[in-house]
C-alpha cells in the first residue's frame, strides 16, 4: 500500500466548525424570535381591531336596514370580554328580551390578554339609529374612542390600536401616536 491510498477524506465537521455554527444559529434566534413575537402581537391587534370595526359596521347596517335603533354593548366588565348586537326598541342600551328586542350577533372575548376600553362616551355601548348615526340614550350624537392595547400596555403602533367613532357614526382605526393615549 502506498501512502496516498491510506489517506481518507474526512467529510464531517470539526468541533470548532460545529461551535461556530451553533453560535451563529443562537445569535440569529436571539435576534429573530422577539421580532417574530412582536409581529404576531401586531397581527393579533390588527385582526381584533378589524373584528370590532366589522361589528360596528354590522350594527350600523342593521339599524339602517331595520330603520330602528340597534345597539352594540359590551358583554362583561370590559369590551375585551366580548360584545352583543341587538335591536334596542326602548332606547335604553340594555338587551331586554322581555321587551321584544332581538339578539342579532354575539362576539366572544378577545384573545391574547389584550384590553379593549372605551372612553366615557362609548364606555358601555355604541348605538345607531335608522339614519345610520350613532346616538346616546339621550339622543345626542355619540362619538368616542375604543383603545385596543396588547398586554404590554405601551402606546405605540406596534402595541395598540385606536378605534375612533366619529360624529357621523362611522368607525375608523388609527395607529397615529396622537390617538394612542390610554393604554395602561
N, C-alpha and C positions, 0 to 999 in steps of 0.2 A: 504494500500500500504506500501510496505517496502521501506527502504532507498535504497536498491540495485536496485529495479525496477524503481525508479525515476531518476536514473543516466543515462544519454545518452552518447554515444560515439561520440565525435566530430571528423569529418573527414576532416575538412578544414585546411587552413594554418593560422598560427598566423601572425600578422603584421611583426614581427621580421623575421620569416622564409621567407616571401614574399620579404622583403627588401634585405635580404642576397642573395636570388636567383636572383633578378633583378641586384644587384651589380655584381655578378659573370657573368651574361649574358652580362652586359655592358663592363666588362673588356675583355671578350672573343671577343666581336665585335671590341673593340678598338684595340686589337692586331691582329685580323684576317682580317679585311677589308683592311688595307693598303697592307698586304701581298697578298691578293686576287687581288687587283688593280695592284700590281707590276707583278703578274703572268699574268694577262690579257694583260698588256702592252708588256711584254716579248713575249707572244704568238703572239700578233699582229705583232711585229717586225719580228719574225721568219716567219710568213706567208707572209709578204710583201717581205722579202728577198728571200724567195723561189719563189715567183711570178716573181721577177726580174731575178733570176737565170734561171727560166724556159723560160722566154722571150729571154734571151741571148742564151741559148741552141737552142731555136727555130730559132733564127736569124742565128746562125752558121749552123744549119742543112739545112735551106733553101738555104744558099749560096752554100753549098756543093752539094745539090740536083740539083740546077739550074745551077751550075757552073758559077755563076756571083756574083758580089758584092751585098750584102744585108746589109742594114743599120738599126739600131735601134736608133731613135732620140727622145729627149725629146719633149713633146707636147707644153709646155708652158715655163714660165720663169725658172722653175726648174724641175728636174726629178720627183718630187713629184706630178706634175700636170699631170702625165701620160706619155706615150710614144707610138710611132708608129714604125712599122716594114715595110720596103718597099724595092723593088728592086731599086738599085742605078746604073743604066746603065751609067750615065755620071760621076760617081765618085765624086760628089760634096757634098755629105752628106745631100742634101736637097731633099724633095719629090717633083718631077717635073712631074705632071700628063701629062703635055703637051709634055714631052719627052718620053712618053710611059712607065713610071715607074708604078709599081703596088703596091698598098697598100695591105700588107699581113696580118697585125694584128694591133690592137689598144688596148691599156691598159688604163683604167680610172685612175684618180688621186688616190693616196693612202690615206687611211682614218686615222683618229685619230690625225690630226695635226702634223704628223711626217714629217721630212725633209729628202730629198734624194739629195745629191750633189756629183758631180764628181770632181776629181782633174783636173788639166789643160789638161791632155791627153784624158779624157773622159767627159769633162765638158758638151758637147752638143750632142755627138753621139758616137756610137760604130759601127764599120763597119767590116764585114767579107768578105773575098774573096772566090772564088771557092775552094781553097785548105783548107779552114777552119781556116785560120789565120786571126787575127784581124789586120787591116791596116788603117792608117790615110789617108786623102785625098792625101797626098804627096806620099803615097806608103810605108812609113816607118811602121815598126810594131807598133801596138798600144796596150799599156798596161797601166793600171791605176786602181784607186780605187774609188768606189762609197760608200759614207758614208750614211747609213740609221740611223737616230737618232730620238729618241722619243722627245716629246715636252719639256722634262726637259733639254735636251742638255748635259746630263752627259756622260762622256766617260767611260762607264763600260759595261760589257757583258749583264747586265740587261736592259740597255738603248740604246744600239747601236749595229749595225752590219756593218762590212766592207765587201763589195763585191769586190773582187780583180780579175782583169782580167790580167792573166799572158801573157808573151811574145808570147806564142803559141796561145793565144786567149781563152783558157779555163778559165771560171769563177769559183770562189770558194767563200765561205762565211767564215768569220773569226770573232771570238769573243775574240781573243787574245788582251791583253792590248796594245801590241806594234803596232797593226794595227788600234786601235781605237784612232785616234788623232785629228780629225777635227770636232767634234760635237760642235755646237755653241748655 
